[in-house]
Amino acid sequence: MFAVIAAGAALLVLTGLAKLRRPEPAGRALRAVGLPAAGRALGLTEVCLGGAGLISTTRPVLAVIALTYLAFAGFVIVARRPGSGIASCGCAGQVDAPPTWTHAALDIGIAGAVLAAVFRPPSPVWANLGQPSGVIGGLLAAVLCALLWLAVTALPRLTARQALLRG
């Protein structure tokens, strides 16, 4: 549970930083579904929320992170509707992140794990790093965060290429 929460919080920081650097893709995606094009504000919010999740695992912080991931899943599902015209959800800044069912499922999975932790919050990331289990948990969280990033950004491109090669 610890690794999933830390990975989810770290992913918020990464995607937030990507939006701060390149807010236009998120702004276009938000505008396409009728929301204000506030890519940079969303990025700053993600960085702050992800940072809070890495520093503190209080119930309010975990609840807001879970709700944020549920909102992201809802956005991805709306972006998947036919005729939305959204080629990239803008989640990863300049890197294309097409809205896929995998993306929505990962957001829902992270939200579920974090929501479950609201009832029994684990120690924050930094509190366990001096212990072997904390180091292993931190490494697992880093690997999981990298895999989540790749699942949202690289996996859709790989499956699209594979479909082109077959077709």
C-alpha positions as CSV (number, residue, x, y, z in Angstrom):
1,M,0.0,0.0,0.0
2,F,2.8,2.4,0.9
3,A,4.5,2.0,-2.5
4,V,1.3,2.7,-4.4
5,I,0.5,5.8,-2.4
6,A,4.1,7.1,-2.8
7,A,4.1,6.3,-6.5
8,G,0.7,8.1,-6.9
9,A,2.0,11.1,-5.1
10,A,5.3,11.1,-7.0
11,L,3.4,10.8,-10.3
12,L,1.3,13.8,-9.4
13,V,4.6,15.7,-8.9
14,L,6.0,14.5,-12.3
15,T,2.8,15.3,-14.2
16,G,2.4,18.6,-12.5
17,L,6.0,19.6,-13.4
18,A,5.3,18.6,-17.0
19,K,2.3,20.8,-17.1
20,L,4.2,23.7,-15.5
21,R,6.8,23.4,-18.2
22,R,4.3,22.9,-21.1
23,P,0.8,23.8,-20.1
24,E,-0.6,24.1,-23.6
25,P,-1.5,20.4,-24.2
26,A,-3.5,20.2,-20.9
27,G,-5.1,23.5,-21.7
28,R,-6.2,22.3,-25.1
29,A,-7.6,19.1,-23.6
30,L,-9.5,20.9,-20.9
31,R,-10.9,23.4,-23.4
32,A,-12.1,20.5,-25.6
33,V,-14.4,19.2,-22.8
34,G,-15.6,22.7,-21.9
35,L,-13.4,23.4,-18.9
36,P,-11.2,26.4,-18.4
37,A,-7.8,26.1,-20.0
38,A,-5.8,26.3,-16.7
39,G,-3.0,23.9,-17.5
40,R,-0.4,25.7,-15.5
41,A,-2.7,26.1,-12.4
42,L,-3.5,22.4,-12.6
43,G,0.2,21.6,-12.8
44,L,1.0,23.7,-9.7
45,T,-1.9,22.1,-7.8
46,E,-0.6,18.6,-8.7
47,V,2.9,19.4,-7.6
48,C,1.7,20.8,-4.3
49,L,-0.7,17.9,-3.7
50,G,1.8,15.2,-4.7
51,G,4.5,16.9,-2.5
52,A,2.0,16.9,0.4
53,G,1.4,13.2,-0.2
54,L,5.1,12.4,-0.1
55,I,5.5,14.5,3.1
56,S,2.3,13.6,5.0
57,T,-0.1,10.8,4.8
58,T,-2.9,12.3,6.9
59,R,-6.5,11.4,6.1
60,P,-7.3,14.7,4.4
61,V,-4.3,14.6,2.2
62,L,-5.0,11.0,1.1
63,A,-8.7,11.8,0.5
64,V,-7.8,14.7,-1.7
65,I,-5.3,12.7,-3.7
66,A,-7.9,9.9,-4.1
67,L,-10.5,12.4,-5.3
68,T,-8.0,13.9,-7.7
69,Y,-7.3,10.6,-9.3
70,L,-11.0,9.9,-9.6
71,A,-11.5,13.3,-11.3
72,F,-8.6,12.4,-13.7
73,A,-10.3,9.1,-14.5
74,G,-13.6,10.9,-15.1
75,F,-11.8,13.4,-17.4
76,V,-10.1,10.5,-19.4
77,I,-13.5,8.7,-19.8
78,V,-15.1,11.9,-21.1
79,A,-12.1,12.5,-23.4
80,R,-12.6,9.0,-24.8
81,R,-16.1,9.8,-26.1
82,P,-16.5,9.8,-29.8
83,G,-15.9,13.1,-31.5
84,S,-14.1,14.7,-28.5
85,G,-11.1,15.4,-30.8
86,I,-8.7,14.9,-27.9
87,A,-5.5,13.2,-29.2
88,S,-3.7,13.8,-25.9
89,C,-5.1,14.4,-22.4
90,G,-2.2,16.7,-21.6
91,C,-1.4,14.8,-18.5
92,A,2.3,14.5,-19.3
93,G,2.9,18.0,-20.7
94,Q,4.8,17.8,-24.0
95,V,4.7,14.0,-24.1
96,D,1.5,12.8,-25.8
97,A,-0.7,10.8,-23.4
98,P,-3.7,9.7,-25.4
99,P,-6.9,9.1,-23.3
100,T,-7.1,5.3,-23.1
101,W,-9.1,2.9,-21.0
102,T,-5.8,1.7,-19.5
103,H,-5.2,5.3,-18.4
104,A,-8.6,5.6,-16.8
105,A,-8.2,2.2,-15.1
106,L,-4.8,3.1,-13.6
107,D,-6.3,6.4,-12.3
108,I,-9.2,4.4,-10.7
109,G,-6.7,1.8,-9.3
110,I,-4.5,4.5,-7.7
111,A,-7.6,6.3,-6.3
112,G,-8.9,3.0,-4.8
113,A,-5.5,2.2,-3.1
114,V,-5.2,5.7,-1.7
115,L,-8.8,5.8,-0.6
116,A,-8.3,2.5,1.2
117,A,-5.3,4.0,3.0
118,V,-7.6,6.8,4.3
119,F,-8.9,4.3,6.8
120,R,-5.4,3.2,7.9
121,P,-2.9,5.8,6.8
122,P,0.7,4.5,6.4
123,S,3.8,6.4,7.5
124,P,5.0,9.0,5.0
125,V,7.7,8.1,2.6
126,W,10.5,9.9,4.5
127,A,9.6,8.3,7.8
128,N,10.8,4.8,6.8
129,L,13.8,5.5,4.6
130,G,16.2,4.8,7.4
131,Q,15.0,1.2,7.7
132,P,15.6,-1.6,5.1
133,S,11.8,-2.0,4.5
134,G,11.5,1.7,3.9
135,V,14.4,1.7,1.4
136,I,12.8,-1.2,-0.4
137,G,9.4,0.5,-0.3
138,G,10.9,3.7,-1.7
139,L,12.6,1.8,-4.5
140,L,9.4,-0.1,-5.3
141,A,7.5,3.2,-5.3
142,A,10.0,4.8,-7.8
143,V,9.8,1.8,-10.1
144,L,6.0,1.7,-9.9
145,C,5.9,5.5,-10.6
146,A,8.1,5.0,-13.7
147,L,5.9,2.1,-14.9
148,L,2.8,4.2,-14.5
149,W,4.3,7.0,-16.5
150,L,5.2,4.6,-19.2
151,A,1.8,3.0,-19.2
152,V,0.2,6.4,-19.8
153,T,2.7,7.8,-22.3
154,A,4.5,5.0,-24.1
155,L,2.0,2.1,-24.0
156,P,-0.6,3.8,-26.2
157,R,2.0,4.6,-28.8
158,L,3.4,1.1,-28.8
159,T,-0.1,-0.4,-29.3
160,A,-0.9,2.0,-32.1
161,R,2.3,1.1,-33.9
162,Q,1.6,-2.6,-33.4
163,A,-1.9,-2.1,-34.9
164,L,-0.4,-0.3,-37.9
165,L,2.1,-3.1,-38.5
166,R,-0.7,-5.7,-38.4
167,G,-3.2,-3.7,-40.5
